[in-house]
Amino acid sequence: MFSVTYAQLNTWMAAFLWPLVRILALVGTGPVFGNASVSTPVKIGLSSFITIIVAPTLGPLPQVTVFSAMGVWIIVNQFLIGAALGLTMQIVFTAIQATGEFVGLGMGLGFATFFDQQASGSSAVLSSYMNVFGMLVFLVLDGHLQMLSALIATFQSLPISSDLLGAAGWRSLAMWGGTIFSMGLLLALPVVAALLIANLALGILNRAAPQIGVFQIGFPLTMLVGMLLLQLMVPNMIPFFSRLFDNGIEQMGRVAVGLH
């Protein structure tokens, strides 16, 4: 007759539950997988499937009861690690959304907003457009697979344990978050510069010939210039996005090492 002891059951639960929490935290907070349009059962099912594959490759686990105080602390640790790694990649998409904000303000589309399910609030049209475009590029370049591969690699550089997480990892994540403005502005710089030149030209035209009515033609002109430049920038955006995604994957490794 087949029988299972409590020690065996605890070992099996630990081998599945602890890596599942880390993977599920990344799936819930990271780009694409963490989108509000992806249902919770799908996230849990995907995380469970990855855990079943990853669990046999893990090294020795702490010999503690899963639902003891130490076991719960390990669960909290795994959740914080997965959330930190997911937020590291999410910052890249936040920078892409910031690009849409900068360009939209320059084009006079700062008022054009609609409800964004992901942000649970109003979002600029161009910001949402850039986010969707970035996600498509992310999927085409297999960024989601690279992100999962980087997560699985952290089980070697940051094994499952009850140790306190290092402050260097949180510091690295905070510094990475500070690059949102610089990355977004760098991508939006050509359009912002061109719109600034267009506004300066309209200002000079208004002083030279006030009867033209610059305020009537200024808004459609800046919108036309912005849309044209965005269309011309699309071939150059993809290599820039690729570098951003590579930097995000590398930063995930740095955060994991810093948390060790």
C-alpha positions in Angstrom: 0.0 0.0 0.0 1.3 3.4 -1.0 1.9 5.7 2.0 3.4 9.2 2.4 5.0 10.5 5.5 4.7 14.0 6.7 8.4 14.7 6.1 8.0 13.6 2.4 4.9 15.7 2.0 6.7 18.7 3.5 9.6 18.2 1.1 7.4 18.0 -1.9 5.4 21.1 -0.9 8.6 23.1 -0.3 10.1 22.1 -3.6 7.0 23.3 -5.4 5.7 26.2 -3.3 8.8 28.2 -2.7 9.9 28.5 -6.4 6.2 29.0 -7.4 6.0 32.1 -5.2 9.1 33.7 -6.9 7.9 32.9 -10.4 4.3 34.0 -9.7 5.5 37.3 -8.2 7.4 38.0 -11.4 4.5 36.9 -13.7 2.2 39.2 -11.7 4.5 42.3 -11.7 6.5 41.9 -14.9 5.6 43.2 -18.4 3.2 41.3 -20.8 2.4 38.5 -18.2 1.4 41.0 -15.6 -1.0 42.9 -17.9 -4.5 43.4 -16.5 -6.0 41.7 -19.6 -4.3 38.4 -18.6 -6.6 36.6 -16.3 -5.4 35.4 -12.9 -6.0 31.6 -13.6 -3.8 32.0 -16.7 -1.0 33.6 -14.6 -1.3 30.9 -11.9 -1.4 28.1 -14.5 1.7 29.4 -16.4 3.6 29.9 -13.1 2.7 26.4 -12.0 3.8 24.9 -15.3 7.2 26.7 -15.2 7.6 25.6 -11.6 7.1 21.9 -12.4 9.9 22.2 -15.0 12.2 24.2 -12.7 11.7 22.5 -9.4 13.8 19.3 -10.2 16.8 21.4 -11.1 17.0 23.3 -7.8 19.7 22.6 -5.3 19.2 21.6 -1.7 16.4 23.4 0.0 16.2 24.6 3.6 15.1 21.8 5.9 12.2 23.6 7.6 8.5 23.1 7.7 6.7 25.0 4.9 4.1 26.7 7.2 6.4 27.3 10.2 7.6 30.8 11.0 10.8 30.2 9.1 8.9 28.7 6.2 6.6 31.7 5.9 9.6 34.0 6.0 11.1 32.1 3.1 7.8 32.6 1.2 8.0 36.3 1.9 11.6 36.4 0.7 10.6 34.6 -2.6 7.8 37.0 -3.2 10.0 40.1 -2.7 12.7 38.6 -5.0 10.2 37.9 -7.8 8.5 41.3 -7.4 11.8 43.1 -7.5 12.8 41.3 -10.7 9.4 41.9 -12.3 9.6 45.6 -11.4 13.1 45.8 -12.9 11.7 44.9 -16.4 8.5 46.9 -15.8 10.7 50.1 -15.5 11.8 49.7 -19.1 8.1 49.9 -20.2 7.5 52.8 -17.9 10.4 54.6 -19.7 8.7 53.8 -23.0 5.4 55.2 -21.7 7.3 58.3 -20.6 8.3 58.8 -24.2 4.7 59.0 -25.2 4.0 61.5 -22.4 6.9 63.8 -23.6 5.9 63.6 -27.3 2.2 64.0 -26.5 2.8 67.2 -24.5 4.9 68.7 -27.3 2.2 67.8 -29.9 -0.6 69.4 -27.7 -2.1 66.0 -27.0 -1.6 66.1 -23.3 -5.4 66.4 -22.9 -6.1 63.3 -25.0 -6.6 60.6 -22.4 -8.7 57.5 -21.9 -9.1 54.9 -19.2 -6.2 52.5 -19.1 -7.1 49.1 -17.5 -3.4 48.4 -16.7 -2.9 51.7 -14.8 -6.4 51.7 -13.4 -6.8 55.3 -14.4 -6.5 57.8 -17.2 -3.5 57.5 -19.6 -2.3 59.6 -22.5 -3.1 58.2 -25.9 0.4 58.4 -27.2 1.7 56.8 -23.9 -0.6 53.8 -24.4 0.4 53.6 -28.1 4.1 53.5 -27.2 3.4 50.9 -24.6 1.6 48.6 -27.0 4.2 49.1 -29.6 6.9 48.3 -27.1 5.1 45.1 -26.0 4.9 43.9 -29.6 8.6 44.5 -30.1 9.2 42.7 -26.8 7.3 39.6 -27.9 8.9 39.6 -31.4 12.4 39.7 -29.9 11.5 36.9 -27.5 12.0 39.3 -24.6 9.4 37.3 -22.5 11.5 34.2 -22.9 14.7 36.0 -22.0 13.0 37.4 -18.9 11.9 34.0 -17.8 15.3 32.6 -18.5 16.9 35.3 -16.4 14.4 34.5 -13.6 15.3 30.8 -13.7 19.0 31.7 -13.6 18.5 33.6 -10.3 17.8 30.3 -8.6 21.5 29.6 -9.0 22.8 33.1 -8.1 20.2 33.6 -5.4 19.2 30.2 -3.9 16.1 29.7 -1.9 16.9 30.5 1.8 15.8 32.3 4.8 18.7 34.8 4.8 17.9 38.5 4.8 17.9 40.1 1.4 20.9 42.4 0.7 20.4 46.2 0.7 22.6 46.5 -2.4 19.9 44.8 -4.6 17.2 47.3 -3.5 19.6 50.2 -4.0 20.4 48.9 -7.5 16.6 48.7 -8.2 16.1 52.3 -7.0 18.9 53.6 -9.1 17.5 51.7 -12.1 14.2 53.4 -11.5 15.8 56.8 -11.7 16.7 56.2 -15.4 13.0 56.3 -16.4 13.3 60.0 -17.2 16.6 59.8 -19.0 15.7 56.8 -21.2 12.3 58.2 -22.0 13.6 61.7 -22.9 16.5 60.2 -25.0 14.0 58.3 -27.1 11.7 61.3 -27.4 14.5 63.8 -28.0 14.2 63.9 -31.9 10.5 64.6 -31.8 10.7 67.0 -28.9 13.5 69.0 -30.6 11.6 69.1 -33.9 8.4 70.3 -32.2 10.4 73.0 -30.4 11.8 74.2 -33.7 8.2 74.2 -35.1 6.9 76.2 -32.2 9.7 78.7 -32.5 9.0 79.1 -36.2 5.3 79.7 -35.4 6.2 82.3 -32.8 8.4 84.1 -35.3 5.7 83.9 -37.9 3.1 85.3 -35.5 5.3 88.3 -34.8 6.0 88.9 -38.5 2.4 88.4 -39.7 -0.1 88.5 -36.9 -3.0 88.4 -39.4 -2.2 84.8 -40.3 -3.7 83.4 -37.1 -1.0 81.2 -35.8 -3.2 79.8 -33.0 -5.6 78.4 -35.6 -2.9 76.5 -37.6 -0.4 75.9 -34.8 -2.2 72.9 -33.2 -2.8 70.9 -36.5 0.7 71.8 -37.7 2.5 70.5 -34.5 0.3 67.4 -34.5 1.2 66.7 -38.2 4.9 67.2 -37.6 4.8 64.9 -34.5 2.9 62.2 -36.3 5.2 62.4 -39.3 8.3 62.2 -37.1 6.9 59.2 -35.1 6.4 57.4 -38.4 9.9 58.1 -39.5 11.3 57.0 -36.1 9.7 53.6 -36.1 12.6 51.8 -37.9 15.0 53.3 -35.4 12.8 52.6 -32.4 13.2 48.8 -32.7 17.0 48.7 -32.2 16.6 51.2 -29.3 13.9 49.0 -27.7 16.2 46.0 -28.1 19.0 47.7 -26.2 16.5 48.7 -23.5 15.3 45.2 -23.1 18.9 43.8 -23.0 19.8 46.4 -20.3 16.7 45.4 -18.4 17.6 41.7 -18.5 21.2 42.5 -17.4 19.8 44.7 -14.6 17.7 41.7 -13.4 20.9 39.8 -12.8 22.5 42.7 -11.0 19.5 43.1 -8.7 19.5 39.3 -8.0 23.2 39.4 -7.1 22.7 42.4 -4.9 19.9 40.7 -3.0 22.2 37.8 -2.2 
